[in-house]
Amino acid sequence: MTPILLSLRLSLFYVAYFVVIGVVLPFWPVWLTARGLDGAEIGLVLSLPFWIKLLTNPLVARAADRRGETRRPLILLAFGSLAGYALFAATAGFWSILAVTALSSLCFTAMLPLGDSLTVRTAAAHRLDYGRIRLWGSLSFILAASLGGAIFAGRSPELILGAVLVALALTLAASFALPEQRPALRGPDRGLIGLLADRRFLAFLAGASLIQASHGVLYGFGTLHWQAAGHAKDIIGWLWAEGVIAEILLFVFGARVLRRLGSARLLALGGAAAVLRWTLLGLSADLPVLVPVQLLHGLTFGATHLAAVTFLAQAAAPGLAATAQSLYSAVALGAVSGTVMLLSGALYEHLGGGAFFVMTALAIAGTMAALSLARRSPGARVHEEPPHEEPP
């Protein structure tokens, strides 16, 4: 199979998966409101996937690693996600919605770390560039979120659920198109305990978790903070889009950056950018500050994520690739980010824009952990760039 065709098949998975997120993230609260849920109930429903991810993702990935395959579990998870979301059509009231959320989240949240694991290993084997495959997910997120506003305006909220089901059906189809992969050669099977006993892995997990979690106030209250500062909704929309565009640019040039820095130093760079970003946001909500600050999203999220998947691909022992990716997703993007998001409400209520300074403290701690990782891996960067293919 040609490298271009492989890249296309992998990219289609990210396109379809992030269309789902591009609909759910901005518009699912609208659907929940239409079903009669109040603010507190919506908050519980939206936070549940964070904890489901922590409990189930590593177990699902460990089972995939033991079988030595990723494509078939992804197909099963995509089917389970579609079936789970289809059940929302029959829900009535908070408890039934909460139960279906748990079921659908169990499948949907486990898909991305498995997809990342498959993509990183395929990219290494065929000299592809992970970042240039992954960026199509960011592009589809922007398109889904922006077009969704125009499509759903003035129409029944049930159209939101319909759009999610269509996007999940496309994700299922894209999962069938994913490449097969030979099982990894297995070393001594130490499982999760062995992985968690690795000091380098723990330093990485601490750094990535704290840097990713430091986005909590921005994700939860950035829009409200900017509205309170007098910025119009269209300006705020462009500020969010600017951040995702910066993330895409990082993915385009990420392989070159990794070649120079290595994953540990790239993680530290993401943390340092987060320290600067949250400090500036705590000091000012003026537009001349916000415009350049939003460009830092390419480093605070994009560089952190790229460093994470690259480090895990290099550090995980054979037969633990998907497990390592899922553990990162469960802890960094699940438990730690979920806890910070939960606390962000109280922080913003009492401190307003000063809540960003608390995020600065988290970013400082994450950067220190990343620097500790870099000291533990003195020469690692020579081997850590994922092989890639230059575009035609």
URRA-V87388 format. One record per pair of residues at least 6 apart in sequence whose C-alpha atoms are under 8 Angstrom apart, sorted by the first residue. I is the first residue (numbers start at 1). GAP is how many residues later the second one is. If there is no record, write none. Layout:
i->I gap->GAP
i->I gap->GAP
//
This chain:
i->3 gap->123
i->3 gap->124
i->3 gap->125
i->6 gap->173
i->7 gap->121
i->7 gap->126
i->8 gap->125
i->9 gap->165
i->9 gap->168
i->9 gap->169
i->9 gap->170
i->10 gap->109
i->10 gap->123
i->10 gap->168
i->10 gap->169
i->11 gap->122
i->11 gap->123
i->11 gap->125
i->11 gap->126
i->12 gap->124
i->12 gap->162
i->13 gap->158
i->13 gap->161
i->13 gap->162
i->13 gap->165
i->14 gap->119
i->14 gap->120
i->14 gap->122
i->14 gap->123
i->15 gap->121
i->15 gap->122
i->15 gap->123
i->15 gap->124
i->15 gap->125
i->15 gap->126
i->16 gap->121
i->16 gap->124
i->16 gap->151
i->16 gap->152
i->16 gap->154
i->16 gap->155
i->16 gap->158
i->17 gap->120
i->17 gap->150
i->17 gap->151
i->17 gap->154
i->18 gap->119
i->18 gap->120
i->18 gap->122
i->18 gap->123
i->19 gap->118
i->19 gap->121
i->19 gap->122
i->19 gap->124
i->19 gap->125
i->19 gap->148
i->20 gap->144
i->20 gap->147
i->20 gap->148
i->21 gap->120
i->22 gap->118
i->22 gap->119
i->22 gap->120
i->22 gap->121
i->22 gap->122
i->22 gap->123
i->23 gap->121
i->23 gap->122
i->23 gap->125
i->23 gap->137
i->23 gap->140
i->23 gap->141
i->24 gap->140
i->26 gap->119
i->27 gap->133
i->28 gap->132
i->29 gap->13
i->30 gap->127
i->31 gap->126
i->31 gap->127
i->31 gap->129
i->31 gap->130
i->32 gap->10
i->33 gap->9
i->34 gap->123
i->35 gap->57
i->35 gap->58
i->36 gap->57
i->37 gap->56
i->37 gap->57
i->41 gap->53
i->45 gap->52
i->45 gap->53
i->45 gap->56
i->47 gap->291
i->48 gap->53
i->48 gap->54
i->49 gap->52
i->49 gap->53
i->49 gap->56
i->49 gap->57
i->49 gap->60
i->49 gap->285
i->50 gap->280
i->50 gap->283
i->50 gap->284
i->50 gap->285
i->50 gap->287
i->50 gap->288
i->51 gap->283
i->51 gap->284
i->51 gap->287
i->52 gap->50
i->52 gap->53
i->52 gap->54
i->53 gap->52
i->53 gap->53
i->53 gap->56
i->53 gap->57
i->53 gap->276
i->53 gap->277
i->53 gap->281
i->53 gap->282
i->54 gap->273
i->54 gap->275
i->54 gap->276
i->54 gap->277
i->54 gap->280
i->54 gap->281
i->55 gap->275
i->56 gap->50
i->56 gap->54
i->57 gap->49
i->57 gap->52
i->57 gap->53
i->57 gap->269
i->57 gap->270
i->57 gap->272
i->57 gap->273
i->58 gap->265
i->58 gap->266
i->58 gap->268
i->58 gap->269
i->58 gap->272
i->59 gap->264
i->60 gap->50
i->61 gap->49
i->61 gap->53
i->61 gap->261
i->61 gap->262
i->61 gap->265
i->62 gap->129
i->62 gap->258
i->62 gap->260
i->62 gap->261
i->64 gap->6
i->64 gap->9
i->64 gap->258
i->65 gap->254
i->65 gap->255
i->65 gap->256
i->65 gap->257
i->65 gap->258
i->66 gap->253
i->67 gap->116
i->68 gap->114
i->68 gap->115
i->68 gap->116
i->68 gap->251
i->69 gap->112
i->69 gap->113
i->69 gap->114
i->70 gap->44
i->70 gap->45
i->70 gap->48
i->70 gap->111
i->71 gap->47
i->71 gap->104
i->71 gap->105
i->71 gap->107
i->71 gap->108
i->71 gap->109
i->71 gap->110
i->74 gap->37
i->74 gap->40
i->74 gap->41
i->74 gap->101
i->75 gap->97
i->75 gap->100
i->75 gap->101
i->77 gap->30
i->77 gap->31
i->77 gap->33
i->77 gap->34
i->78 gap->29
i->78 gap->30
i->78 gap->33
i->78 gap->90
i->78 gap->93
i->78 gap->94
i->78 gap->97
i->79 gap->93
i->80 gap->24
i->80 gap->27
i->80 gap->28
i->81 gap->23
i->81 gap->24
i->81 gap->26
i->81 gap->27
i->81 gap->87
i->82 gap->22
i->82 gap->83
i->82 gap->86
i->82 gap->87
i->82 gap->90
i->83 gap->21
i->84 gap->16
i->84 gap->17
i->84 gap->19
i->84 gap->20
i->85 gap->15
i->85 gap->16
i->85 gap->19
i->85 gap->76
i->85 gap->79
i->85 gap->80
i->86 gap->79
i->87 gap->13
i->88 gap->9
i->88 gap->12
i->88 gap->73
i->89 gap->72
i->91 gap->6
i->91 gap->9
i->110 gap->216
i->113 gap->209
i->113 gap->212
i->113 gap->213
i->113 gap->216
i->114 gap->208
i->114 gap->211
i->114 gap->212
i->116 gap->193
i->116 gap->209
i->117 gap->192
i->117 gap->196
i->117 gap->204
i->117 gap->205
i->117 gap->208
i->118 gap->204
i->119 gap->11
i->120 gap->10
i->120 gap->189
i->120 gap->190
i->120 gap->193
i->120 gap->266
i->121 gap->192
i->122 gap->6
i->122 gap->59
i->123 gap->6
i->123 gap->7
i->123 gap->263
i->123 gap->264
i->123 gap->265
i->124 gap->262
i->124 gap->263
i->124 gap->264
i->125 gap->262
i->126 gap->261
i->126 gap->262
i->127 gap->259
i->127 gap->260
i->127 gap->261
i->127 gap->262
i->128 gap->258
i->128 gap->259
i->128 gap->260
i->128 gap->261
i->129 gap->126
i->129 gap->257
i->129 gap->258
i->129 gap->259
i->129 gap->260
i->129 gap->261
i->130 gap->256
i->130 gap->258
i->131 gap->119
i->131 gap->120
i->131 gap->121
i->131 gap->122
i->131 gap->123
i->131 gap->124
i->131 gap->175
i->132 gap->119
i->132 gap->120
i->134 gap->117
i->135 gap->113
i->135 gap->116
i->135 gap->117
i->138 gap->106
i->138 gap->109
i->138 gap->110
i->139 gap->109
i->142 gap->99
i->142 gap->102
i->152 gap->7
i->152 gap->8
i->184 gap->134
i->184 gap->135
i->185 gap->133
i->185 gap->134
i->186 gap->131
i->186 gap->132
i->186 gap->133
i->187 gap->130
i->187 gap->131
i->187 gap->132
i->189 gap->130
i->191 gap->129
i->192 gap->131
i->195 gap->6
i->195 gap->121
i->195 gap->129
i->196 gap->6
i->200 gap->173
i->200 gap->176
i->201 gap->114
i->203 gap->166
i->203 gap->167
i->203 gap->169
i->203 gap->170
i->204 gap->60
i->204 gap->104
i->204 gap->165
i->204 gap->166
i->204 gap->169
i->205 gap->123
i->205 gap->126
i->205 gap->127
i->206 gap->126
i->206 gap->160
i->206 gap->163
i->207 gap->60
i->207 gap->64
i->207 gap->158
i->207 gap->159
i->207 gap->160
i->207 gap->161
i->207 gap->162
i->207 gap->163
i->208 gap->59
i->208 gap->96
i->208 gap->100
i->208 gap->124
i->208 gap->158
i->208 gap->162
i->209 gap->119
i->209 gap->122
i->209 gap->123
i->209 gap->124
i->209 gap->127
i->209 gap->128
i->209 gap->157
i->210 gap->122
i->210 gap->126
i->210 gap->127
i->210 gap->152
i->210 gap->153
i->210 gap->155
i->210 gap->156
i->211 gap->59
i->211 gap->60
i->211 gap->63
i->211 gap->89
i->211 gap->93
i->211 gap->151
i->211 gap->152
i->211 gap->155
i->211 gap->156
i->212 gap->88
i->212 gap->89
i->212 gap->92
i->212 gap->120
i->212 gap->121
i->212 gap->125
i->213 gap->119
i->213 gap->120
i->213 gap->123
i->213 gap->124
i->213 gap->125
i->213 gap->127
i->213 gap->128
i->213 gap->149
i->214 gap->60
i->214 gap->123
i->214 gap->126
i->214 gap->145
i->214 gap->146
i->214 gap->148
i->214 gap->149
i->215 gap->144
i->216 gap->121
i->216 gap->124
i->216 gap->125
i->216 gap->128
i->216 gap->143
i->217 gap->124
i->217 gap->127
i->217 gap->128
i->217 gap->131
i->217 gap->138
i->217 gap->139
i->217 gap->142
i->218 gap->138
i->220 gap->121
i->220 gap->124
i->220 gap->125
i->221 gap->124
i->221 gap->127
i->223 gap->13
i->225 gap->60
i->225 gap->127
i->225 gap->128
i->226 gap->10
i->226 gap->59
i->227 gap->6
i->227 gap->9
i->229 gap->56
i->229 gap->57
i->239 gap->51
i->239 gap->52
i->239 gap->55
i->240 gap->54
i->242 gap->52
i->242 gap->53
i->243 gap->51
i->243 gap->52
i->243 gap->53
i->243 gap->54
i->243 gap->55
i->244 gap->53
i->244 gap->54
i->245 gap->53
i->246 gap->49
i->246 gap->50
i->246 gap->51
i->246 gap->52
i->247 gap->50
i->247 gap->51
i->247 gap->52
i->247 gap->54
i->247 gap->55
i->247 gap->56
i->248 gap->50
i->248 gap->54
i->249 gap->49
i->250 gap->48
i->250 gap->49
i->250 gap->52
i->250 gap->53
i->251 gap->51
i->251 gap->55
i->254 gap->49
i->254 gap->52
i->255 gap->130
i->255 gap->131
i->255 gap->133
i->257 gap->9
i->258 gap->8
i->258 gap->49
i->258 gap->123
i->258 gap->126
i->258 gap->127
i->259 gap->122
i->259 gap->123
i->259 gap->125
i->259 gap->126
i->260 gap->121
i->261 gap->120
i->262 gap->45
i->262 gap->118
i->262 gap->119
i->262 gap->120
i->262 gap->122
i->262 gap->123
i->263 gap->43
i->263 gap->44
i->263 gap->45
i->263 gap->47
i->263 gap->48
i->263 gap->118
i->263 gap->121
i->263 gap->122
i->264 gap->43
i->264 gap->47
i->264 gap->106
i->264 gap->107
i->264 gap->109
i->264 gap->110
i->264 gap->113
i->264 gap->117
i->265 gap->105
i->265 gap->106
i->265 gap->109
i->266 gap->37
i->266 gap->38
i->266 gap->41
i->267 gap->36
i->267 gap->37
i->267 gap->40
i->267 gap->41
i->267 gap->100
i->267 gap->103
i->268 gap->98
i->268 gap->99
i->268 gap->100
i->268 gap->102
i->268 gap->103
i->269 gap->30
i->269 gap->34
i->269 gap->98
i->270 gap->29
i->270 gap->30
i->270 gap->31
i->270 gap->32
i->270 gap->33
i->270 gap->34
i->270 gap->97
i->271 gap->29
i->271 gap->33
i->271 gap->92
i->271 gap->93
i->271 gap->95
i->271 gap->96
i->271 gap->99
i->272 gap->91
i->272 gap->92
i->272 gap->95
i->273 gap->23
i->273 gap->26
i->273 gap->27
i->274 gap->22
i->274 gap->25
i->274 gap->26
i->274 gap->86
i->274 gap->89
i->275 gap->84
i->275 gap->85
i->275 gap->86
i->275 gap->88
i->275 gap->89
i->276 gap->84
i->277 gap->16
i->277 gap->17
i->277 gap->19
i->278 gap->78
i->278 gap->79
i->278 gap->81
i->278 gap->82
i->279 gap->77
i->279 gap->78
i->279 gap->81
i->280 gap->9
i->280 gap->13
i->281 gap->8
i->281 gap->9
i->281 gap->12
i->281 gap->72
i->281 gap->75
i->282 gap->71
i->282 gap->72
i->282 gap->73
i->282 gap->74
i->282 gap->75
i->283 gap->70
i->283 gap->71
i->309 gap->16
i->310 gap->74
i->310 gap->75
i->310 gap->76
i->311 gap->73
i->312 gap->9
i->312 gap->12
i->312 gap->13
i->313 gap->8
i->314 gap->70
i->316 gap->8
i->331 gap->6
i->344 gap->11
i->347 gap->8
i->348 gap->6
i->348 gap->7
//
